[in-house]
Amino acid sequence: MSTFIVPIVEGHGEEAAVPALVTTILEKLGTSGVYVARPLRKHRNKIVKPQELEQAIRLAIKRRKNVGAVLVLLDADDDCPAKLGPQLLARARKVRADVPVAVVFAKREFEAWFLGCKEAFRGFMGIPTDAHAPDNAEDVSAKGRLQSNMRGAKYIPSIHMVDFVRKMHFDRSRERCPSFDKLLRDVEYLVREMKKS
């Protein structure tokens, strides 16, 4: 029987991009029988409040079939991912002991992961053919930096995010963006836990 990782995300762009991203990670891991369910979308500022995350996890499991794991993937914005992530993870793990959960915060913004491998986007969406990743991809306004590099194009997350995901260079983003490395490790953890059951 197929089992599913159900993502909980915050924006319209992530609704399409996160399934594409996690599916690619699963393929790179050589995983079979594990798929990505349609995400549940909840506003980030709401989900961090008491009982909201817990309710979102229960809802995600109830509304999707054959849920084997839950992946909460949000932007950290100005919060520290190393502080907020473990707090939410502790709360999330109390919801259903039989369903493994991972909580990942993109440091500042999801788009930082695109900046981390900016060389992969040379010539794409107006990005210069000599573009290089900034040294501090996770410490800048990633959406703003990405937009400023897209000459003649306007970045619209709900339209473009999934296209950027499909062109990403995972190894470069992993090296330059610790929060992306955490995502990769956490998806691997979820797969391991799902296979135990």
LINRAGI-V342317 format. One record per residue. RES is the residue in one letter. SS is DSSP state (2 for helix, 1 for strand, 0 for the rest). OMEGA is omega in whole degrees, 0 to 359 (* if undefined). D_LAST is the distance of its C-alpha to the last C-alpha in whole Angstrom. Layout:
BEGIN
res:RES ss:SS omega:OMEGA d_last:D_LAST
res:RES ss:SS omega:OMEGA d_last:D_LAST
END
This chain:
BEGIN
res:M ss:0 omega:177 d_last:12
res:S ss:0 omega:175 d_last:13
res:T ss:1 omega:189 d_last:11
res:F ss:1 omega:166 d_last:13
res:I ss:1 omega:178 d_last:14
res:V ss:1 omega:178 d_last:17
res:P ss:1 omega:168 d_last:19
res:I ss:1 omega:186 d_last:22
res:V ss:1 omega:185 d_last:25
res:E ss:0 omega:187 d_last:29
res:G ss:0 omega:178 d_last:31
res:H ss:2 omega:180 d_last:32
res:G ss:2 omega:180 d_last:32
res:E ss:2 omega:180 d_last:28
res:E ss:2 omega:177 d_last:27
res:A ss:2 omega:187 d_last:28
res:A ss:2 omega:184 d_last:28
res:V ss:2 omega:175 d_last:24
res:P ss:2 omega:178 d_last:23
res:A ss:2 omega:181 d_last:25
res:L ss:2 omega:183 d_last:24
res:V ss:2 omega:176 d_last:20
res:T ss:2 omega:178 d_last:21
res:T ss:2 omega:177 d_last:23
res:I ss:2 omega:179 d_last:21
res:L ss:2 omega:178 d_last:18
res:E ss:2 omega:179 d_last:21
res:K ss:2 omega:177 d_last:22
res:L ss:2 omega:182 d_last:19
res:G ss:0 omega:184 d_last:19
res:T ss:0 omega:175 d_last:15
res:S ss:0 omega:178 d_last:15
res:G ss:0 omega:178 d_last:13
res:V ss:1 omega:183 d_last:13
res:Y ss:1 omega:181 d_last:16
res:V ss:1 omega:179 d_last:18
res:A ss:1 omega:174 d_last:18
res:R ss:1 omega:183 d_last:22
res:P ss:1 omega:168 d_last:22
res:L ss:1 omega:183 d_last:23
res:R ss:1 omega:177 d_last:27
res:K ss:0 omega:179 d_last:28
res:H ss:0 omega:184 d_last:31
res:R ss:2 omega:182 d_last:30
res:N ss:2 omega:178 d_last:33
res:K ss:2 omega:188 d_last:32
res:I ss:2 omega:180 d_last:28
res:V ss:0 omega:180 d_last:29
res:K ss:0 omega:180 d_last:31
res:P ss:0 omega:178 d_last:29
res:Q ss:0 omega:181 d_last:27
res:E ss:2 omega:177 d_last:27
res:L ss:2 omega:181 d_last:24
res:E ss:2 omega:179 d_last:22
res:Q ss:2 omega:179 d_last:24
res:A ss:2 omega:179 d_last:23
res:I ss:2 omega:178 d_last:19
res:R ss:2 omega:180 d_last:19
res:L ss:2 omega:179 d_last:21
res:A ss:2 omega:181 d_last:19
res:I ss:2 omega:181 d_last:16
res:K ss:2 omega:186 d_last:19
res:R ss:2 omega:180 d_last:21
res:R ss:0 omega:180 d_last:18
res:K ss:0 omega:175 d_last:16
res:N ss:0 omega:179 d_last:12
res:V ss:1 omega:178 d_last:12
res:G ss:1 omega:181 d_last:9
res:A ss:1 omega:178 d_last:11
res:V ss:1 omega:176 d_last:15
res:L ss:1 omega:176 d_last:17
res:V ss:1 omega:183 d_last:21
res:L ss:1 omega:185 d_last:23
res:L ss:1 omega:171 d_last:27
res:D ss:1 omega:177 d_last:30
res:A ss:0 omega:185 d_last:31
res:D ss:0 omega:182 d_last:35
res:D ss:0 omega:179 d_last:37
res:D ss:0 omega:177 d_last:34
res:C ss:0 omega:181 d_last:33
res:P ss:2 omega:182 d_last:29
res:A ss:2 omega:178 d_last:29
res:K ss:2 omega:184 d_last:30
res:L ss:2 omega:182 d_last:29
res:G ss:2 omega:179 d_last:25
res:P ss:2 omega:178 d_last:24
res:Q ss:2 omega:180 d_last:26
res:L ss:2 omega:179 d_last:24
res:L ss:2 omega:178 d_last:20
res:A ss:2 omega:178 d_last:21
res:R ss:2 omega:184 d_last:22
res:A ss:2 omega:183 d_last:19
res:R ss:0 omega:179 d_last:16
res:K ss:0 omega:185 d_last:18
res:V ss:0 omega:180 d_last:17
res:R ss:0 omega:182 d_last:14
res:A ss:0 omega:183 d_last:12
res:D ss:0 omega:180 d_last:9
res:V ss:0 omega:180 d_last:9
res:P ss:1 omega:182 d_last:10
res:V ss:1 omega:171 d_last:14
res:A ss:1 omega:178 d_last:17
res:V ss:1 omega:181 d_last:20
res:V ss:1 omega:173 d_last:23
res:F ss:1 omega:170 d_last:26
res:A ss:1 omega:181 d_last:29
res:K ss:0 omega:188 d_last:32
res:R ss:0 omega:185 d_last:34
res:E ss:0 omega:175 d_last:33
res:F ss:0 omega:184 d_last:31
res:E ss:0 omega:176 d_last:34
res:A ss:2 omega:179 d_last:34
res:W ss:2 omega:175 d_last:32
res:F ss:2 omega:178 d_last:34
res:L ss:2 omega:181 d_last:37
res:G ss:0 omega:178 d_last:35
res:C ss:0 omega:187 d_last:36
res:K ss:2 omega:178 d_last:39
res:E ss:2 omega:181 d_last:40
res:A ss:2 omega:184 d_last:38
res:F ss:2 omega:179 d_last:40
res:R ss:0 omega:180 d_last:43
res:G ss:0 omega:181 d_last:45
res:F ss:0 omega:177 d_last:42
res:M ss:0 omega:176 d_last:43
res:G ss:0 omega:179 d_last:47
res:I ss:0 omega:184 d_last:45
res:P ss:0 omega:182 d_last:48
res:T ss:0 omega:177 d_last:47
res:D ss:0 omega:184 d_last:48
res:A ss:0 omega:176 d_last:45
res:H ss:0 omega:178 d_last:44
res:A ss:0 omega:175 d_last:41
res:P ss:0 omega:179 d_last:42
res:D ss:0 omega:187 d_last:41
res:N ss:0 omega:187 d_last:40
res:A ss:2 omega:182 d_last:38
res:E ss:2 omega:183 d_last:36
res:D ss:2 omega:181 d_last:39
res:V ss:0 omega:171 d_last:41
res:S ss:0 omega:189 d_last:41
res:A ss:2 omega:179 d_last:39
res:K ss:2 omega:179 d_last:39
res:G ss:2 omega:180 d_last:43
res:R ss:2 omega:179 d_last:43
res:L ss:2 omega:180 d_last:41
res:Q ss:2 omega:182 d_last:44
res:S ss:2 omega:178 d_last:47
res:N ss:2 omega:183 d_last:46
res:M ss:0 omega:184 d_last:45
res:R ss:0 omega:179 d_last:49
res:G ss:0 omega:180 d_last:50
res:A ss:0 omega:178 d_last:47
res:K ss:0 omega:180 d_last:45
res:Y ss:0 omega:177 d_last:42
res:I ss:0 omega:186 d_last:40
res:P ss:2 omega:183 d_last:36
res:S ss:2 omega:179 d_last:35
res:I ss:2 omega:192 d_last:37
res:H ss:2 omega:187 d_last:37
res:M ss:2 omega:182 d_last:33
res:V ss:2 omega:178 d_last:31
res:D ss:2 omega:177 d_last:34
res:F ss:2 omega:179 d_last:34
res:V ss:2 omega:184 d_last:30
res:R ss:2 omega:180 d_last:31
res:K ss:2 omega:183 d_last:34
res:M ss:0 omega:170 d_last:32
res:H ss:0 omega:189 d_last:32
res:F ss:2 omega:183 d_last:29
res:D ss:2 omega:180 d_last:30
res:R ss:2 omega:178 d_last:33
res:S ss:2 omega:180 d_last:31
res:R ss:2 omega:180 d_last:29
res:E ss:2 omega:189 d_last:32
res:R ss:2 omega:184 d_last:34
res:C ss:0 omega:181 d_last:32
res:P ss:2 omega:180 d_last:29
res:S ss:2 omega:175 d_last:28
res:F ss:2 omega:175 d_last:27
res:D ss:2 omega:178 d_last:25
res:K ss:2 omega:177 d_last:23
res:L ss:2 omega:181 d_last:22
res:L ss:2 omega:179 d_last:21
res:R ss:2 omega:182 d_last:19
res:D ss:2 omega:176 d_last:17
res:V ss:2 omega:177 d_last:16
res:E ss:2 omega:177 d_last:15
res:Y ss:2 omega:181 d_last:13
res:L ss:2 omega:179 d_last:11
res:V ss:2 omega:178 d_last:10
res:R ss:2 omega:181 d_last:9
res:E ss:2 omega:179 d_last:7
res:M ss:2 omega:181 d_last:6
res:K ss:2 omega:178 d_last:5
res:K ss:2 omega:185 d_last:4
res:S ss:0 omega:* d_last:0
END
